[in-house]
Amino acid sequence: MPKNYFKTFGYAYSGFKYFFRLEANAIVHLIATVFAIGLGFYFDIKATEWLWICLAITLVFSAEMFNSAIESACDLVTTDIKPQIKAIKDISAAAVLFTAIFAIIAAVVIFKPYIA
């Protein structure tokens, strides 16, 4: 294996550190993740339910990370208020909202029978 292959893990780790240090929403998502995982263990959910929970967590974190990267790239281009930059940032934020709604729906569908 090439040496650079292992360096990519270091770059990814740096990305995680930046994400959790610089993005306030990362902590909100982390708290929701811990809560969902805690409920999963508490209710001893099925393997397929774990897959849906893991998918929801992955989608939300991925969307938030892409959103953060897009916003940072836009800020490098200009800090002036431009309609095109606003649209780009708004669309990437909407993607996070879209995945968060999916995560909430998945959690309700999975946990409602256990709670009821």
C-alpha positions, 0 to 999 in steps of 0.5 A: 500500500502506498504511504499516502493511503494512510495519510488520508486517515489523518486528513479525515481525523483532522476534518473531524476535529475541525468539524466538532471544534468549529461547528455549533450544530455538530454538538447538537447532532452528537447529543441527538446521536448519543440519545438515539443510540442510548434509546436503541440499547435501552429498548434492545431494538432489532438489527434492521432498526439499528441499520435505519438509525445508523443510516439516519445518523450518517446522513445527518452528519454527512450533510452537515459536514458537506454544508460546513465545507460548502459554506467555508468554500463560499466564504473563501470566494467572497464575504460580500453578500451575493445572491448566488452565494446565498442560494448556495449556502441556503441549498446546502443548509436545506440538505441538512434540514432534509436529512434531519427530518428523515432522522426524526421520522425514522426515530419516531417510526422505530421508537414509538412502538417501544415507548407506547 
